Amino acid sequence: MKTFYVYILKCKDDSFYTGITNDIERRLKEHNEGTSPNSYTYNRRPVRLMFFETFLDFQVAERWEKQIKGWSRKKKQVLIDKNWEKLKEYSVCQNGTHFSNFNDIK
């Protein structure tokens, strides 16, 4: 059975890059060697692996990667730090039109 990795890299410019691979060591090497000039990390090398999680199901891994890609930098940082309380806090909808802001609706 194949293993898949969802990972977060920290780039030279302090930005984060989130990706998915089936070989984390090879992929980190590719990012740092700059094998793809059109990639996000090419001009932001060197990169450092900050976080990864393993999966046995590609579809589950892909959904997790897409979810993380939609997160704010702050939320990615608390994931990297494994600060579960802050992660829960940052997961609460802050949108002013969210239903939780309308307590008097009957």
C-alpha positions as CSV (number, residue, x, y, z in Angstrom):
1,M,0.0,0.0,0.0
2,K,1.3,3.4,-0.9
3,T,1.8,6.2,1.6
4,F,1.0,9.8,0.7
5,Y,2.3,12.9,2.5
6,V,0.7,16.3,2.8
7,Y,3.4,18.8,3.7
8,I,4.1,22.4,4.4
9,L,7.3,24.1,3.5
10,K,8.7,27.4,4.7
11,C,10.3,29.3,1.9
12,K,13.3,31.7,2.0
13,D,10.9,34.6,1.8
14,D,8.9,33.3,4.8
15,S,5.9,32.2,2.7
16,F,4.4,28.8,3.1
17,Y,3.9,26.2,0.4
18,T,1.6,23.2,0.8
19,G,1.9,20.1,-1.3
20,I,1.3,16.4,-1.6
21,T,3.6,13.6,-2.6
22,N,4.3,9.9,-2.3
23,D,8.0,10.4,-1.5
24,I,8.7,13.3,0.9
25,E,12.5,13.1,0.8
26,R,12.6,13.1,-3.0
27,R,10.1,16.0,-3.2
28,L,11.9,18.1,-0.7
29,K,15.1,17.6,-2.7
30,E,13.3,18.6,-5.9
31,H,12.0,21.7,-4.3
32,N,15.5,22.7,-3.1
33,E,17.3,21.8,-6.3
34,G,14.8,23.8,-8.3
35,T,13.9,21.1,-10.9
36,S,10.9,23.1,-12.1
37,P,11.5,26.8,-13.0
38,N,7.8,27.5,-13.1
39,S,7.1,26.2,-9.6
40,Y,6.2,28.5,-6.7
41,T,9.3,27.5,-4.7
42,Y,11.8,27.9,-7.5
43,N,12.7,31.5,-6.7
44,R,12.1,31.0,-3.0
45,R,14.8,28.5,-2.2
46,P,16.0,27.1,0.0
47,V,12.9,25.6,1.6
48,R,12.5,23.8,4.9
49,L,10.0,21.1,5.7
50,M,7.9,22.4,8.6
51,F,5.0,19.9,8.8
52,F,3.9,16.7,7.2
53,E,1.2,14.1,7.8
54,T,0.9,10.6,6.3
55,F,-2.1,9.0,4.6
56,L,-2.8,5.7,3.0
57,D,-5.7,7.0,0.9
58,F,-4.8,9.5,-1.8
59,Q,-8.3,11.1,-1.9
60,V,-8.2,11.8,1.8
61,A,-4.7,13.3,1.5
62,E,-5.8,15.4,-1.5
63,R,-8.8,16.8,0.4
64,W,-6.6,17.7,3.4
65,E,-4.0,19.4,1.1
66,K,-6.8,21.5,-0.5
67,Q,-8.2,22.4,2.9
68,I,-4.8,23.6,4.2
69,K,-4.2,25.5,1.0
70,G,-7.3,27.6,1.8
71,W,-6.2,28.5,5.3
72,S,-4.6,31.7,6.4
73,R,-0.9,31.9,7.2
74,K,-1.8,32.3,10.9
75,K,-3.8,29.1,10.8
76,K,-1.1,27.2,9.0
77,Q,1.4,28.3,11.6
78,V,-0.6,27.0,14.5
79,L,-0.9,23.7,12.7
80,I,2.9,23.6,12.3
81,D,3.2,24.5,16.0
82,K,0.6,21.8,16.9
83,N,-1.3,24.4,18.9
84,W,-4.7,22.7,18.9
85,E,-6.5,25.3,21.0
86,K,-5.5,28.1,18.7
87,L,-6.3,25.9,15.6
88,K,-9.9,25.5,17.0
89,E,-10.1,29.2,17.7
90,Y,-8.9,30.2,14.2
91,S,-11.4,27.7,12.7
92,V,-14.4,29.6,14.0
93,C,-16.1,31.6,11.3
94,Q,-15.2,35.3,11.7
95,N,-17.6,36.5,8.9
96,G,-20.0,39.2,10.1
97,T,-22.9,37.5,8.3
98,H,-22.3,34.1,9.9
99,F,-25.5,32.8,11.5
100,S,-23.9,32.8,15.0
101,N,-24.0,36.6,14.9
102,F,-27.8,36.6,14.8
103,N,-29.0,35.4,18.2
104,D,-32.4,36.9,17.9
105,I,-33.6,34.9,14.9
106,K,-36.6,32.8,15.7
